[in-house]
Amino acid sequence: TCGFQATPVKPWKREFHDWHFCHGAFYGMETKPAEAGAKETVLDRAARRGVKTLVFHENWTPIQNYPATDRETELKSLVAACHKRGIRLLLYFGYEFSTLAPEWGRLGDESVVKTPEGEYKTVWQREPAQRDYVVCYNSRWREALLAGILRALDRYGFDGVYLDGTTVPRGCANGKHGCGYRAPDGTLRPTYPVFAARRLMHGLAAAIHSRGGLVNAHQSTCCVTPTLGFADSYWDGEQFMGGELAGDAAMRLLPLAAFRAEFTGRNFGVPAEFLIYEKPPHWTFDHALAFTLLHDVRVRPGNPGAALERTAPVWEVMKRFGVGRAGWHPYWEENPCVTGQTGTVKASWYGRGGGKRGEGRVLLVVANLGPEPATAELRLDGKRMGLRTAGAAARDALAGEVLRFEDDRLTVALPSMRMRMVWVE
């Protein structure tokens, strides 16, 4: 059996710019002070800083990847508090089958991924004490989990799912549910159940989209479009743990062509966000922003604290500019309006209006991806970009600094692995 998947799988969703994801929801965040003695709660601060979509990771339920919780009253309270503030709440589901699940004794052995040697695959254990084995969605557990998620949506009222590795068809040789095959030499080999994972994703998307919710998928280096295509967005980048991308290694290990292929989502039709683990001073939030914003990709804050404080000003600039209604022009565009780019200094831009009167505005992301500081000397084709022919000014949209902009020539000083957002009008 084979299938063909054309890409991009669907039109690009401009409203993605307004979803403002933040990871790290927890029980009681609607009442816990944002800091000692503060009247503002953690949830209120998240809302004030622009969060529109919160993700509650695996500990929303005591049983890993299970569609029920023993803290129903608290969950419903959190859902209601989020909705009151205009925030969606997504709950975690993933790739595991827990030994604490009531169905484990009946379905466990026939549902988990097995190696050709008959061994279970496990990567996780947590409290309360349990072992979480990698599940195969070619098994009966697929329909059981899907039905459970639909019941949970109706019971708890949350707004969609965050899927941890669910889109990834994992190699499996468990013959109890039909995986695996015999090679000509008689050895047992694994199969990869793409169609089974696709059926799960189709069912989730159909149910959640009919309720106005979101499907957000997390994976690492496994963009399988027949399954990922049912997601509204995806989160990628965990395979880089941070330190290995220091200095000139970033461009060597993550060349721009590779970033465009895996981390932008435009070739799939599915918007992307980037996941980072900070390892200061080698790999920081600012380093990641230099790569990502250049490609119209966000770095998702991993908690409602420090990471959100770094993200919120970027969201605010983009909101004021109106990037969701703007045209986007990447650095690799043919016949670019911005010239003077080098191998490590690049510029992409958003443009709004202008027309014949030349009253448009431009928001540039200028990034230095090299290991040394650099000064970008860029020439802007102001007429094509819709800018005023005389008197246009440029400023750093985050810092407020006025930048040198004369005769359509823009000068921007950039530290190593940093970007600047430049507003020109």
ZARO-937223 format. One record per residue (C-alpha): residue number from 1; x, y, z. Coordinates in steps of 0.2 Angstrom, whole numbers. Each point is the difference from the previous one (the first is absolute). Example, Ala and Ser with C-alpha at 12.3 -4.5 7.8 and 13.67 -1.06 7.14 Angstrom:
BEGIN
SITE_1_62_-22_39
SITE_2_6_17_-3
This chain:
BEGIN
SITE_1_0_0_0
SITE_2_6_17_-4
SITE_3_-6_18_0
SITE_4_5_17_-8
SITE_5_-1_16_10
SITE_6_1_16_-10
SITE_7_7_15_10
SITE_8_-4_13_6
SITE_9_-15_-10_7
SITE_10_-11_16_3
SITE_11_0_19_-1
SITE_12_11_9_12
SITE_13_-9_6_15
SITE_14_3_19_3
SITE_15_-9_0_17
SITE_16_15_-11_7
SITE_17_8_17_4
SITE_18_-13_3_13
SITE_19_0_-17_8
SITE_20_14_5_12
SITE_21_4_-17_7
SITE_22_8_-2_18
SITE_23_5_-17_8
SITE_24_-1_-4_18
SITE_25_-18_2_7
SITE_26_-3_-7_17
SITE_27_-14_-3_12
SITE_28_-4_16_11
SITE_29_9_12_-12
SITE_30_-16_10_0
SITE_31_2_3_19
SITE_32_19_-1_3
SITE_33_8_18_1
SITE_34_12_3_-14
SITE_35_13_4_13
SITE_36_1_1_19
SITE_37_-12_13_6
SITE_38_-7_4_-17
SITE_39_-19_3_-3
SITE_40_2_-6_-18
SITE_41_-1_-19_-3
SITE_42_11_-10_-11
SITE_43_-15_-2_-12
SITE_44_-4_19_0
SITE_45_18_4_-4
SITE_46_1_-12_-14
SITE_47_-16_8_-7
SITE_48_7_17_2
SITE_49_16_-5_-9
SITE_50_-10_-6_-15
SITE_51_-2_-19_2
SITE_52_-15_-6_-10
SITE_53_3_-19_1
SITE_54_7_-10_15
SITE_55_6_-17_0
SITE_56_-2_-11_16
SITE_57_13_-14_-1
SITE_58_-1_-18_5
SITE_59_-3_3_19
SITE_60_-18_6_-3
SITE_61_-4_-19_2
SITE_62_8_-12_12
SITE_63_1_-14_-13
SITE_64_11_4_-15
SITE_65_-9_3_-17
SITE_66_-17_-4_8
SITE_67_-16_10_-3
SITE_68_-6_2_18
SITE_69_6_9_15
SITE_70_-4_-2_19
SITE_71_1_19_1
SITE_72_-16_4_-10
SITE_73_-6_15_11
SITE_74_17_8_-2
SITE_75_1_-3_-18
SITE_76_-17_7_-4
SITE_77_4_15_11
SITE_78_16_3_-10
SITE_79_-9_-2_-17
SITE_80_-13_13_6
SITE_81_13_12_6
SITE_82_9_-2_-17
SITE_83_-16_3_-10
SITE_84_-4_15_11
SITE_85_17_8_-6
SITE_86_-2_-5_-18
SITE_87_13_-14_1
SITE_88_-2_-17_-7
SITE_89_6_-15_10
SITE_90_8_-15_-8
SITE_91_3_-17_9
SITE_92_15_-12_-3
SITE_93_-2_-16_-9
SITE_94_15_-10_-6
SITE_95_7_-17_-6
SITE_96_-1_-10_16
SITE_97_-10_-14_9
SITE_98_1_1_19
SITE_99_0_-15_11
SITE_100_-12_10_11
SITE_101_-13_1_-14
SITE_102_-15_-11_5
SITE_103_1_-8_-17
SITE_104_18_-5_2
SITE_105_-3_-18_5
SITE_106_-12_-3_-14
SITE_107_8_10_-14
SITE_108_18_3_5
SITE_109_10_-14_-8
SITE_110_-10_1_-16
SITE_111_1_19_-2
SITE_112_18_4_4
SITE_113_15_2_-12
SITE_114_11_-15_0
SITE_115_17_-3_-8
SITE_116_3_-15_-11
SITE_117_7_-8_16
SITE_118_-17_2_8
SITE_119_6_13_12
SITE_120_-11_15_6
SITE_121_7_17_-4
SITE_122_-1_13_14
SITE_123_7_17_2
SITE_124_-9_7_15
SITE_125_-5_-3_18
SITE_126_-8_13_12
SITE_127_-10_2_16
SITE_128_-11_-7_6
SITE_129_11_-15_-3
SITE_130_-4_-7_-18
SITE_131_10_-6_-15
SITE_132_-5_8_-16
SITE_133_2_-11_-16
SITE_134_0_6_-18
SITE_135_-17_-4_-7
SITE_136_-3_-5_-18
SITE_137_-16_8_-7
SITE_138_-2_-15_-12
SITE_139_-8_-8_15
SITE_140_-17_1_8
SITE_141_6_13_12
SITE_142_-1_13_-14
SITE_143_-19_-1_0
SITE_144_-1_-1_19
SITE_145_11_15_2
SITE_146_-10_10_-13
SITE_147_-16_-4_8
SITE_148_7_5_17
SITE_149_6_17_-7
SITE_150_-17_4_-7
SITE_151_-8_-4_17
SITE_152_13_11_8
SITE_153_-4_15_-11
SITE_154_-18_-1_4
SITE_155_3_-3_18
SITE_156_13_13_4
SITE_157_-2_13_-13
SITE_158_18_3_-5
SITE_159_4_6_-18
SITE_160_11_-13_-8
SITE_161_15_-11_1
SITE_162_19_2_1
SITE_163_6_-16_-8
SITE_164_18_-7_6
SITE_165_6_-11_-14
SITE_166_-17_-6_-5
SITE_167_2_4_-18
SITE_168_16_-11_-1
SITE_169_-3_-18_-7
SITE_170_12_-10_11
SITE_171_9_-16_-6
SITE_172_-9_-14_7
SITE_173_1_-19_-1
SITE_174_-15_-5_11
SITE_175_-9_-13_-10
SITE_176_-15_0_13
SITE_177_-7_16_-9
SITE_178_7_-4_-17
SITE_179_17_9_0
SITE_180_16_-8_-6
SITE_181_5_-11_-15
SITE_182_11_-14_-4
SITE_183_15_4_-12
SITE_184_5_-13_-13
SITE_185_13_-7_12
SITE_186_-13_-3_13
SITE_187_4_14_12
SITE_188_-13_11_8
SITE_189_1_18_-5
SITE_190_-10_15_6
SITE_191_-14_10_-10
SITE_192_-5_18_1
SITE_193_-19_2_2
SITE_194_-2_17_-9
SITE_195_-18_-4_-5
SITE_196_-5_-4_18
SITE_197_8_16_7
SITE_198_-9_9_-14
SITE_199_-17_-7_5
SITE_200_3_6_18
SITE_201_5_17_-5
SITE_202_-15_1_-12
SITE_203_-12_-5_14
SITE_204_8_13_12
SITE_205_0_14_-13
SITE_206_-18_-3_-5
SITE_207_-7_0_18
SITE_208_11_14_6
SITE_209_-3_12_-15
SITE_210_-18_-3_1
SITE_211_1_7_18
SITE_212_10_15_-6
SITE_213_16_-7_9
SITE_214_18_-2_-5
SITE_215_11_-15_-4
SITE_216_18_4_4
SITE_217_14_-13_-3
SITE_218_17_-2_7
SITE_219_13_-11_-9
SITE_220_19_1_-3
SITE_221_7_-3_-17
SITE_222_-15_-10_-6
SITE_223_-11_11_-11
SITE_224_-12_-14_-7
SITE_225_-12_11_-10
SITE_226_-14_-14_-1
SITE_227_-2_1_19
SITE_228_7_18_3
SITE_229_-12_7_-13
SITE_230_-15_-2_12
SITE_231_9_11_13
SITE_232_-3_19_1
SITE_233_18_3_5
SITE_234_15_-9_6
SITE_235_15_2_12
SITE_236_17_-6_-5
SITE_237_18_2_6
SITE_238_2_-11_15
SITE_239_13_-10_-8
SITE_240_12_15_2
SITE_241_4_0_19
SITE_242_8_17_-1
SITE_243_19_0_3
SITE_244_4_-9_-17
SITE_245_-6_15_-10
SITE_246_12_13_8
SITE_247_10_12_-11
SITE_248_3_-5_-18
SITE_249_-7_-18_3
SITE_250_-18_7_-1
SITE_251_2_3_-19
SITE_252_9_-16_-2
SITE_253_-12_-11_9
SITE_254_-15_10_-5
SITE_255_3_7_-17
SITE_256_-13_12_-7
SITE_257_-6_-13_-13
SITE_258_-3_-13_13
SITE_259_-9_13_11
SITE_260_-12_5_-14
SITE_261_-3_-19_-4
SITE_262_-5_-5_17
SITE_263_-4_14_12
SITE_264_-10_13_-10
SITE_265_-15_-10_-5
SITE_266_-4_10_-15
SITE_267_5_-15_-11
SITE_268_-13_-11_9
SITE_269_-14_13_3
SITE_270_2_-2_19
SITE_271_7_15_10
SITE_272_14_-4_11
SITE_273_8_5_16
SITE_274_17_-3_7
SITE_275_5_-9_16
SITE_276_16_4_9
SITE_277_9_-5_16
SITE_278_11_15_5
SITE_279_18_-4_4
SITE_280_7_18_4
SITE_281_11_7_-6
SITE_282_1_-13_-15
SITE_283_-18_-1_-5
SITE_284_-13_13_6
SITE_285_-17_6_-4
SITE_286_7_14_-9
SITE_287_11_-12_-11
SITE_288_-16_-10_-5
SITE_289_-9_16_-4
SITE_290_13_5_-13
SITE_291_-3_-16_-9
SITE_292_-19_-1_2
SITE_293_-7_17_-3
SITE_294_10_1_-15
SITE_295_-11_-14_-7
SITE_296_-16_7_7
SITE_297_0_-13_14
SITE_298_-2_3_19
SITE_299_10_-7_14
SITE_300_-14_-7_12
SITE_301_3_5_18
SITE_302_1_-16_11
SITE_303_-7_8_15
SITE_304_-11_15_6
SITE_305_16_8_8
SITE_306_17_6_-7
SITE_307_-3_-7_-18
SITE_308_-16_8_-1
SITE_309_7_17_5
SITE_310_13_-2_-15
SITE_311_-14_-5_-12
SITE_312_-14_13_4
SITE_313_9_15_-7
SITE_314_2_-9_-17
SITE_315_-18_-4_0
SITE_316_-5_18_4
SITE_317_11_7_-14
SITE_318_-8_-13_-12
SITE_319_-18_4_6
SITE_320_3_19_-2
SITE_321_7_-2_-17
SITE_322_-14_-12_-5
SITE_323_11_-14_-7
SITE_324_-15_-11_-3
SITE_325_-6_12_-13
SITE_326_17_4_-7
SITE_327_9_-8_-15
SITE_328_15_-10_5
SITE_329_16_1_-10
SITE_330_14_-13_5
SITE_331_18_3_-3
SITE_332_1_-13_-13
SITE_333_-13_8_-11
SITE_334_5_3_-18
SITE_335_3_18_-5
SITE_336_0_5_18
SITE_337_-5_18_5
SITE_338_14_-1_13
SITE_339_18_-1_-6
SITE_340_17_0_8
SITE_341_-3_-17_9
SITE_342_15_-11_3
SITE_343_2_-18_4
SITE_344_-3_2_19
SITE_345_-10_17_0
SITE_346_-18_-2_-7
SITE_347_-15_10_0
SITE_348_-19_-5_-2
SITE_349_-14_12_1
SITE_350_-19_3_2
SITE_351_-8_14_-10
SITE_352_-16_9_2
SITE_353_-9_11_-13
SITE_354_7_15_-8
SITE_355_-7_0_-17
SITE_356_3_15_-12
SITE_357_2_12_15
SITE_358_14_-9_7
SITE_359_-7_0_18
SITE_360_4_-18_4
SITE_361_10_-7_14
SITE_362_13_-14_1
SITE_363_6_-11_15
SITE_364_16_-8_-4
SITE_365_9_-14_10
SITE_366_18_2_-3
SITE_367_11_-14_7
SITE_368_18_-4_2
SITE_369_3_-18_1
SITE_370_19_0_0
SITE_371_12_-2_15
SITE_372_6_18_-1
SITE_373_-9_17_2
SITE_374_-5_8_-17
SITE_375_-7_16_-7
SITE_376_-13_-3_-13
SITE_377_0_13_-14
SITE_378_-16_-3_-9
SITE_379_-8_8_-15
SITE_380_-20_1_0
SITE_381_-10_2_-16
SITE_382_-11_12_9
SITE_383_-11_2_-16
SITE_384_-4_-18_-1
SITE_385_-2_-2_18
SITE_386_-13_15_1
SITE_387_10_11_10
SITE_388_0_19_-1
SITE_389_13_7_-13
SITE_390_6_12_13
SITE_391_0_2_19
SITE_392_-2_-19_4
SITE_393_8_-4_17
SITE_394_6_-16_8
SITE_395_0_-6_18
SITE_396_4_-15_10
SITE_397_-18_-6_4
SITE_398_5_-8_16
SITE_399_13_12_7
SITE_400_-7_16_-7
SITE_401_17_5_-7
SITE_402_0_11_-15
SITE_403_10_-8_-14
SITE_404_10_8_-14
SITE_405_-11_0_-16
SITE_406_5_11_-14
SITE_407_-4_-1_-19
SITE_408_-8_-17_3
SITE_409_16_-6_8
SITE_410_-2_-8_17
SITE_411_15_-3_13
SITE_412_-3_-13_13
SITE_413_13_-5_13
SITE_414_-2_-18_6
SITE_415_8_-11_13
SITE_416_4_-18_-5
SITE_417_-15_-11_0
SITE_418_-13_14_2
SITE_419_-14_8_-9
SITE_420_-8_17_0
SITE_421_-18_5_-5
SITE_422_1_16_-10
SITE_423_-16_10_-3
SITE_424_1_11_-16
SITE_425_-13_13_-5
